[in-house]
Amino acid sequence: MFRYFPGYPEGAAFAEKPCYFCGACPALDGELLDFDEAFNDPPPVCLPDFLAGKARMDIPSSIQRTLARNVEARHPDWNEQARETYVQERTEELAHTPPVSWIQPNQWPVCGGDYAQFIGELTRARIEAHAGSVEGGKIFLQTILRQERPEWPGDSWLERYWEYLGDFMRIYQFRCPDGSEVNVLQMM
Protein backbone atom coordinates (compact mmCIF):
# COMPACT_ATOMS: atom_id res chain seq x y z
CA MET A 1 0.00 0.00 0.00
CA PHE A 2 2.88 2.37 0.82
CA ARG A 3 6.18 2.16 -1.08
CA TYR A 4 8.15 3.65 1.80
CA PHE A 5 6.28 1.81 4.57
CA PRO A 6 5.41 -1.66 3.19
CA GLY A 7 4.79 -3.13 6.66
CA TYR A 8 2.17 -0.55 7.65
CA PRO A 9 0.51 -0.51 10.22
CA GLU A 10 3.29 -2.20 12.23
CA GLY A 11 5.51 0.58 13.57
CA ALA A 12 3.15 3.44 12.68
CA ALA A 13 2.62 6.29 15.13
CA PHE A 14 -0.94 6.03 16.42
CA ALA A 15 -2.66 8.32 18.90
CA GLU A 16 -4.81 7.22 21.82
CA LYS A 17 -7.57 9.59 20.72
CA PRO A 18 -9.98 9.31 17.77
CA CYS A 19 -9.65 11.21 14.50
CA TYR A 20 -10.25 14.93 14.83
CA PHE A 21 -12.18 15.08 11.56
CA CYS A 22 -14.52 12.06 11.79
CA GLY A 23 -14.03 10.38 15.17
CA ALA A 24 -12.69 7.12 13.69
CA CYS A 25 -10.11 4.92 15.41
CA PRO A 26 -7.30 4.20 15.06
CA ALA A 27 -5.85 7.56 14.19
CA LEU A 28 -2.32 8.65 13.35
CA ASP A 29 -0.50 10.83 15.88
CA GLY A 30 -0.98 14.46 14.83
CA GLU A 31 2.34 15.52 16.42
CA LEU A 32 4.13 13.94 13.47
CA LEU A 33 1.85 15.42 10.80
CA ASP A 34 1.64 18.67 8.88
CA PHE A 35 -1.69 20.48 8.43
CA ASP A 36 -2.93 23.29 6.20
CA GLU A 37 -4.64 24.90 9.19
CA ALA A 38 -2.83 25.89 12.39
CA PHE A 39 -3.37 23.83 15.54
CA ASN A 40 -1.87 24.50 18.97
CA ASP A 41 -2.07 20.77 19.63
CA PRO A 42 -2.00 18.87 16.30
CA PRO A 43 -4.92 16.42 16.33
CA PRO A 44 -4.98 12.72 15.44
CA VAL A 45 -6.06 11.81 11.89
CA CYS A 46 -7.49 8.49 10.66
CA LEU A 47 -5.94 6.87 7.60
CA PRO A 48 -8.85 7.68 5.23
CA ASP A 49 -8.70 11.38 6.17
CA PHE A 50 -4.89 11.30 5.93
CA LEU A 51 -5.10 9.80 2.43
CA ALA A 52 -7.78 12.39 1.53
CA GLY A 53 -5.17 15.10 2.16
CA LYS A 54 -6.42 16.53 5.46
CA ALA A 55 -2.88 16.05 6.79
CA ARG A 56 0.44 14.75 5.55
CA MET A 57 3.71 13.60 7.07
CA ASP A 58 6.04 16.49 7.77
CA ILE A 59 9.17 16.09 5.62
CA PRO A 60 11.87 18.46 6.89
CA SER A 61 13.45 20.56 4.16
CA SER A 62 16.88 19.20 5.15
CA ILE A 63 15.75 15.68 4.15
CA GLN A 64 14.38 16.99 0.85
CA ARG A 65 17.70 18.75 0.17
CA THR A 66 19.55 15.51 0.94
CA LEU A 67 17.44 13.70 -1.66
CA ALA A 68 18.08 16.47 -4.20
CA ARG A 69 21.86 16.23 -3.67
CA ASN A 70 21.71 12.43 -3.81
CA VAL A 71 19.73 12.48 -7.07
CA GLU A 72 22.08 15.04 -8.61
CA ALA A 73 25.10 12.87 -7.74
CA ARG A 74 23.47 9.69 -9.07
CA HIS A 75 21.99 11.26 -12.20
CA PRO A 76 24.36 14.00 -13.45
CA ASP A 77 22.95 13.45 -16.96
CA TRP A 78 19.44 14.54 -15.90
CA ASN A 79 18.58 18.17 -16.46
CA GLU A 80 17.61 20.33 -13.49
CA GLN A 81 13.87 20.11 -14.27
CA ALA A 82 13.97 16.29 -14.38
CA ARG A 83 15.78 16.15 -11.03
CA GLU A 84 13.38 18.64 -9.40
CA THR A 85 10.34 16.75 -10.70
CA TYR A 86 11.74 13.44 -9.43
CA VAL A 87 12.45 14.87 -5.97
CA GLN A 88 9.04 16.55 -5.81
CA GLU A 89 7.20 13.34 -6.81
CA ARG A 90 9.12 11.20 -4.31
CA THR A 91 8.65 13.76 -1.54
CA GLU A 92 4.93 14.00 -2.24
CA GLU A 93 4.64 10.21 -2.05
CA LEU A 94 6.56 10.10 1.24
CA ALA A 95 4.40 12.94 2.63
CA HIS A 96 1.37 10.71 2.04
CA THR A 97 2.97 7.81 3.87
CA PRO A 98 1.96 7.36 7.54
CA PRO A 99 4.70 8.41 9.97
CA VAL A 100 6.70 5.97 12.06
CA SER A 101 6.76 6.40 15.81
CA TRP A 102 9.75 8.75 15.98
CA ILE A 103 10.84 9.97 19.43
CA GLN A 104 12.68 12.89 17.80
CA PRO A 105 11.87 14.82 14.61
CA ASN A 106 11.54 12.85 11.37
CA GLN A 107 14.92 11.61 10.13
CA TRP A 108 13.79 9.51 7.15
CA PRO A 109 16.98 8.38 5.42
CA VAL A 110 17.89 8.89 1.79
CA CYS A 111 19.95 6.36 -0.10
CA GLY A 112 20.35 5.14 -3.66
CA GLY A 113 18.63 8.19 -5.14
CA ASP A 114 15.38 7.73 -3.20
CA TYR A 115 13.88 7.69 0.26
CA ALA A 116 14.52 4.39 2.06
CA GLN A 117 11.77 1.90 2.98
CA PHE A 118 10.92 1.59 6.67
CA ILE A 119 11.43 -2.01 7.79
CA GLY A 120 10.69 -1.62 11.48
CA GLU A 121 12.00 -0.72 14.86
CA LEU A 122 14.90 -2.78 16.19
CA THR A 123 13.67 -3.89 19.59
CA ARG A 124 15.67 -5.98 22.04
CA ALA A 125 13.60 -9.02 21.02
CA ARG A 126 14.27 -8.49 17.29
CA ILE A 127 17.98 -7.92 17.91
CA GLU A 128 18.21 -11.04 20.12
CA ALA A 129 16.40 -13.12 17.47
CA HIS A 130 18.73 -11.78 14.75
CA ALA A 131 21.87 -12.36 16.84
CA GLY A 132 20.79 -15.67 18.36
CA SER A 133 21.29 -14.68 22.01
CA VAL A 134 21.17 -11.79 24.46
CA GLU A 135 24.98 -11.51 24.41
CA GLY A 136 24.99 -11.60 20.61
CA GLY A 137 22.29 -8.93 20.65
CA LYS A 138 24.42 -6.69 22.83
CA ILE A 139 27.37 -7.10 20.46
CA PHE A 140 25.06 -6.20 17.54
CA LEU A 141 23.84 -3.13 19.46
CA GLN A 142 27.44 -2.18 20.21
CA THR A 143 28.22 -2.30 16.47
CA ILE A 144 25.26 -0.04 15.69
CA LEU A 145 26.21 2.41 18.44
CA ARG A 146 29.78 2.64 17.17
CA GLN A 147 28.54 3.29 13.62
CA GLU A 148 25.80 5.76 14.49
CA ARG A 149 27.41 7.53 17.45
CA PRO A 150 31.21 7.52 17.13
CA GLU A 151 31.35 9.69 20.27
CA TRP A 152 29.38 7.21 22.42
CA PRO A 153 30.83 6.75 25.92
CA GLY A 154 32.16 3.25 25.27
CA ASP A 155 31.65 -0.36 26.14
CA SER A 156 31.19 0.32 29.86
CA TRP A 157 27.82 1.88 28.92
CA LEU A 158 26.59 -1.06 26.84
CA GLU A 159 24.35 -2.53 29.59
CA ARG A 160 22.72 0.85 30.16
CA TYR A 161 22.08 1.36 26.43
CA TRP A 162 20.68 -2.18 26.19
CA GLU A 163 18.17 -1.25 28.91
CA TYR A 164 17.38 2.10 27.21
CA LEU A 165 16.53 0.37 23.92
CA GLY A 166 12.82 0.78 23.25
CA ASP A 167 12.37 3.49 25.87
CA PHE A 168 14.85 6.39 25.84
CA MET A 169 16.62 5.06 22.76
CA ARG A 170 15.15 3.67 19.57
CA ILE A 171 16.68 2.24 16.44
CA TYR A 172 14.67 2.39 13.23
CA GLN A 173 15.72 0.14 10.38
CA PHE A 174 15.32 1.08 6.71
CA ARG A 175 16.10 -0.63 3.41
CA CYS A 176 17.75 1.18 0.51
CA PRO A 177 16.77 0.57 -3.14
CA ASP A 178 19.93 -1.57 -3.58
CA GLY A 179 18.85 -3.86 -0.69
CA SER A 180 21.35 -2.54 1.85
CA GLU A 181 20.04 -1.50 5.24
CA VAL A 182 20.51 1.69 7.19
CA ASN A 183 19.68 2.41 10.82
CA VAL A 184 18.47 5.63 12.40
CA LEU A 185 19.24 5.89 16.09
CA GLN A 186 17.27 8.38 18.17
CA MET A 187 17.62 9.19 21.87
CA MET A 188 15.48 11.27 24.15
C-alpha positions in Angstrom: 0.0 0.0 0.0 2.9 2.4 0.8 6.2 2.2 -1.1 8.1 3.6 1.8 6.3 1.8 4.6 5.4 -1.7 3.2 4.8 -3.1 6.7 2.2 -0.6 7.7 0.5 -0.5 10.2 3.3 -2.2 12.2 5.5 0.6 13.6 3.2 3.4 12.7 2.6 6.3 15.1 -0.9 6.0 16.4 -2.7 8.3 18.9 -4.8 7.2 21.8 -7.6 9.6 20.7 -10.0 9.3 17.8 -9.6 11.2 14.5 -10.3 14.9 14.8 -12.2 15.1 11.6 -14.5 12.1 11.8 -14.0 10.4 15.2 -12.7 7.1 13.7 -10.1 4.9 15.4 -7.3 4.2 15.1 -5.8 7.6 14.2 -2.3 8.6 13.4 -0.5 10.8 15.9 -1.0 14.5 14.8 2.3 15.5 16.4 4.1 13.9 13.5 1.9 15.4 10.8 1.6 18.7 8.9 -1.7 20.5 8.4 -2.9 23.3 6.2 -4.6 24.9 9.2 -2.8 25.9 12.4 -3.4 23.8 15.5 -1.9 24.5 19.0 -2.1 20.8 19.6 -2.0 18.9 16.3 -4.9 16.4 16.3 -5.0 12.7 15.4 -6.1 11.8 11.9 -7.5 8.5 10.7 -5.9 6.9 7.6 -8.8 7.7 5.2 -8.7 11.4 6.2 -4.9 11.3 5.9 -5.1 9.8 2.4 -7.8 12.4 1.5 -5.2 15.1 2.2 -6.4 16.5 5.5 -2.9 16.1 6.8 0.4 14.8 5.6 3.7 13.6 7.1 6.0 16.5 7.8 9.2 16.1 5.6 11.9 18.5 6.9 13.5 20.6 4.2 16.9 19.2 5.2 15.7 15.7 4.2 14.4 17.0 0.8 17.7 18.7 0.2 19.6 15.5 0.9 17.4 13.7 -1.7 18.1 16.5 -4.2 21.9 16.2 -3.7 21.7 12.4 -3.8 19.7 12.5 -7.1 22.1 15.0 -8.6 25.1 12.9 -7.7 23.5 9.7 -9.1 22.0 11.3 -12.2 24.4 14.0 -13.5 23.0 13.5 -17.0 19.4 14.5 -15.9 18.6 18.2 -16.5 17.6 20.3 -13.5 13.9 20.1 -14.3 14.0 16.3 -14.4 15.8 16.1 -11.0 13.4 18.6 -9.4 10.3 16.7 -10.7 11.7 13.4 -9.4 12.5 14.9 -6.0 9.0 16.5 -5.8 7.2 13.3 -6.8 9.1 11.2 -4.3 8.7 13.8 -1.5 4.9 14.0 -2.2 4.6 10.2 -2.0 6.6 10.1 1.2 4.4 12.9 2.6 1.4 10.7 2.0 3.0 7.8 3.9 2.0 7.4 7.5 4.7 8.4 10.0 6.7 6.0 12.1 6.8 6.4 15.8 9.8 8.7 16.0 10.8 10.0 19.4 12.7 12.9 17.8 11.9 14.8 14.6 11.5 12.8 11.4 14.9 11.6 10.1 13.8 9.5 7.2 17.0 8.4 5.4 17.9 8.9 1.8 20.0 6.4 -0.1 20.3 5.1 -3.7 18.6 8.2 -5.1 15.4 7.7 -3.2 13.9 7.7 0.3 14.5 4.4 2.1 11.8 1.9 3.0 10.9 1.6 6.7 11.4 -2.0 7.8 10.7 -1.6 11.5 12.0 -0.7 14.9 14.9 -2.8 16.2 13.7 -3.9 19.6 15.7 -6.0 22.0 13.6 -9.0 21.0 14.3 -8.5 17.3 18.0 -7.9 17.9 18.2 -11.0 20.1 16.4 -13.1 17.5 18.7 -11.8 14.7 21.9 -12.4 16.8 20.8 -15.7 18.4 21.3 -14.7 22.0 21.2 -11.8 24.5 25.0 -11.5 24.4 25.0 -11.6 20.6 22.3 -8.9 20.6 24.4 -6.7 22.8 27.4 -7.1 20.5 25.1 -6.2 17.5 23.8 -3.1 19.5 27.4 -2.2 20.2 28.2 -2.3 16.5 25.3 0.0 15.7 26.2 2.4 18.4 29.8 2.6 17.2 28.5 3.3 13.6 25.8 5.8 14.5 27.4 7.5 17.4 31.2 7.5 17.1 31.4 9.7 20.3 29.4 7.2 22.4 30.8 6.8 25.9 32.2 3.3 25.3 31.7 -0.4 26.1 31.2 0.3 29.9 27.8 1.9 28.9 26.6 -1.1 26.8 24.4 -2.5 29.6 22.7 0.8 30.2 22.1 1.4 26.4 20.7 -2.2 26.2 18.2 -1.3 28.9 17.4 2.1 27.2 16.5 0.4 23.9 12.8 0.8 23.3 12.4 3.5 25.9 14.8 6.4 25.8 16.6 5.1 22.8 15.2 3.7 19.6 16.7 2.2 16.4 14.7 2.4 13.2 15.7 0.1 10.4 15.3 1.1 6.7 16.1 -0.6 3.4 17.7 1.2 0.5 16.8 0.6 -3.1 19.9 -1.6 -3.6 18.8 -3.9 -0.7 21.3 -2.5 1.8 20.0 -1.5 5.2 20.5 1.7 7.2 19.7 2.4 10.8 18.5 5.6 12.4 19.2 5.9 16.1 17.3 8.4 18.2 17.6 9.2 21.9 15.5 11.3 24.1 
